[in-house]
Every structure is written in C-alpha cells, then in structure tokens.
Amino acid sequence: MLRINDAISIADWELVETFTRSQGPGGQNVNKVETAVELRFWAEQSPHLPAPVKARLKRLAGRRWGEDGSILIRAEETRSQARNREMARERLAEMIRAALIAPKRRIATKPTPGSQRRRVAAKLQRGAVKAARGKVEEPDE
C-alpha cells in the first residue's frame, strides 16, 4: 500500500516492480545483482484517482506516461535494491501529490487608465529617441 495523503492510497496490485541490472559503476557487483527498479503504476485504470487528477498526472508524467495508461519510473541511483525501490515509490507519490493540486483559475484584469497613459508616454519617448538616430546632414555653406 502506497500512501499519498490522508484520503488517497494506492493498492499494491496497481504497482508492478521489475528489477534490472543498474548502469554505471559498481565493481563486480554491477554484473550480477539487479539493483535498478522499474516501477509501473496503472494510472488510467486506478479506481483511487479522480478523472481530473489523472489528466493532470498525464501532463506531469510527460514521456514517462505509456500508451497503455501506465507511468514508468526507473530508479538506479544507489547500489541498494531496497533503497532504489523506496526512491521510486516516493517519486511516484510526489508526482501524484503534485497532480492533486488544482491550478488556480486566472482572473482577467484590466489596466488602469494611469498605467495606459504611462505606457503610451514611454512608447512615444522611445520612438523619439529612435527617430533622432538618423544620419546627420552637414549644413550647406
């Protein structure tokens, strides 16, 4: 059971963990011990997540979201399989927590008359500076 917050917990049957050999340094151990963890969460079929959360989660997951509606998280930072497993589960929990937060609706605002006047005055001043940058003509004598 993966606990997200007080209201949401992910059941173990929704998570599939596979272990593979890790990349990078590790001496002789790297060739014989499968320490890297691939955690797959079937988000699309999950009964614990509401539809808007699933949509936000899909956007947050990006390329980690598979065509089958699952999220794949790979953890291979440490040489310990248990620690990598813990890190993958925590990354998934953080991603789901981020998806739980609904974005605030933007309230359209109108610029004040004073700010509009200041903007136009600044544009006129800038235009005058640029207009003064022409070629200087020599006066005829």
LINMO-V962579 format. One line per field, one symbol per residue. ss: DSSP state (A for helix, B for strand, O for the rest). A space follows every 10 residues. Layout:
ss=???
This chain:
ss=OBBOOOOOBB OAAABBBBBB OOOOOOAAAA AOOOOBBBBB BOOOOOOOOO AAAAAAAAAA AAAABOOOOO BBBBBOOOOO AAAAAAAAAA AAAAAAAAAA OOOOOOOOOO OOAAAAAAAA AAAAAAAAAA AOOOOOOOOO O
